[in-house]
Amino acid sequence: MTNTRRFTQLDDVWPAGIGRRLGAMLYDGFLVTAIWIAVTVVHLVFFRFVLGQSAEEIGTTAVDIWSLRLMLLFFVTLFFVYSWRRGGMTLGMQSWRLRVQTLDGHAITLKQSLIRCATAWLSLAALGIGYWWVLFDGQRRSWPDIASKTETVVLPKK
């Protein structure tokens, strides 16, 4: 494993249930919305003032639409990958005392982060089934946990 950073409190953690996960997702949803608004504003400013499109033209071509979609996806993925790699948690996960880690308690790799992101989108696209899976899995794993060989755990109170 290339990432040898090992987390602490490994004996005091337990698998996260659906309630905490949904709470963290709600909090992170607000952050994702803020990221999307900021990216959209920068995109609009670029097309309006750098490329010189009129306000009525912006968003009418495939280039406009797909460049924005790719930027939204890129920056949200960057947010999650950075957060998970830095400390195993996003701001929403911190609030709910959740951490993503490898099965042996290390910080997750870049590859695992990207697999988690891709599987998360699929889980949400499948009406959230990938997250409701926690209710049926004996180890309380979601599809992103299973696909990336990671686990989402609850940290003890300080």
ZAMARGU-4260 file (C-alpha; in steps of 0.2 Angstrom, whole numbers, plus 5000, padded with zeros to 4 digits):
<rodrens>
0) 5000/5000/5000 | 5007/5017/4995 | 4998/5026/5009 | 5004/5021/5026 | 4996/5034/5037
5) 4987/5024/5050 | 4972/5032/5060 | 4970/5031/5078 | 4955/5025/5089 | 4954/5009/5079
10) 4947/4998/5093 | 4934/5011/5098 | 4925/5013/5081 | 4910/5004/5074 | 4902/5003/5057
15) 4891/5018/5053 | 4872/5015/5051 | 4861/5023/5039 | 4855/5038/5050 | 4872/5045/5052
20) 4877/5042/5034 | 4861/5051/5028 | 4864/5066/5041 | 4882/5068/5034 | 4876/5067/5016
25) 4863/5081/5020 | 4877/5092/5027 | 4889/5088/5013 | 4874/5091/5001 | 4874/5109/5006
30) 4893/5110/5003 | 4891/5102/4986 | 4877/5115/4982 | 4889/5129/4986 | 4903/5121/4976
35) 4891/5120/4961 | 4885/5138/4963 | 4903/5144/4963 | 4908/5134/4948 | 4893/5139/4938
40) 4896/5157/4942 | 4914/5156/4936 | 4909/5146/4920 | 4896/5159/4916 | 4908/5174/4919
45) 4921/5165/4907 | 4908/5162/4893 | 4901/5179/4895 | 4916/5190/4897 | 4931/5180/4891
50) 4923/5172/4876 | 4911/5186/4873 | 4895/5177/4872 | 4879/5186/4875 | 4869/5182/4890
55) 4855/5174/4879 | 4868/5163/4870 | 4876/5155/4886 | 4871/5137/4889 | 4864/5135/4871
60) 4878/5125/4864 | 4884/5107/4868 | 4901/5115/4872 | 4893/5126/4885 | 4883/5112/4893
65) 4896/5098/4893 | 4910/5109/4899 | 4899/5115/4914 | 4894/5097/4918 | 4912/5091/4917
70) 4917/5105/4928 | 4904/5102/4941 | 4908/5083/4942 | 4927/5087/4943 | 4926/5099/4957
75) 4914/5089/4967 | 4925/5074/4965 | 4940/5084/4970 | 4931/5090/4986 | 4927/5072/4991
80) 4944/5065/4986 | 4954/5078/4995 | 4943/5077/5011 | 4944/5058/5012 | 4963/5057/5008
85) 4967/5072/5020 | 4958/5065/5036 | 4946/5052/5031 | 4931/5064/5032 | 4922/5078/5024
90) 4915/5092/5034 | 4898/5083/5035 | 4906/5067/5041 | 4915/5077/5054 | 4899/5084/5061
95) 4892/5066/5062 | 4909/5058/5069 | 4911/5047/5053 | 4927/5042/5045 | 4931/5033/5029
100) 4946/5021/5031 | 4954/5005/5023 | 4949/4989/5031 | 4965/4989/5041 | 4963/5007/5047
105) 4973/5017/5035 | 4969/5033/5025 | 4961/5028/5009 | 4971/5028/4992 | 4967/5040/4977
110) 4961/5024/4968 | 4949/5020/4982 | 4943/5038/4983 | 4939/5038/4964 | 4930/5021/4965
115) 4920/5028/4980 | 4915/5043/4970 | 4910/5033/4955 | 4900/5021/4965 | 4892/5034/4975
120) 4885/5042/4959 | 4878/5025/4954 | 4871/5022/4971 | 4862/5039/4970 | 4856/5036/4952
125) 4848/5019/4958 | 4837/5029/4970 | 4849/5028/4984 | 4849/5009/4985 | 4868/5008/4986
130) 4866/5017/5003 | 4850/5009/5009 | 4861/4993/5007 | 4868/4997/5024 | 4852/4990/5031
135) 4854/4973/5023 | 4873/4971/5024 | 4879/4962/5040 | 4894/4973/5041 | 4884/4989/5037
140) 4893/4992/5021 | 4886/5003/5007 | 4890/5000/4989 | 4904/5013/4989 | 4912/5004/5004
145) 4911/4987/4996 | 4917/4993/4979 | 4932/5002/4986 | 4936/4990/4999 | 4934/5003/5013
150) 4923/5005/5028 | 4914/5020/5035 | 4915/5020/5054 | 4908/5030/5069 | 4921/5038/5080
155) 4919/5039/5099 | 4915/5055/5107 | 4930/5065/5114
</rodrens>
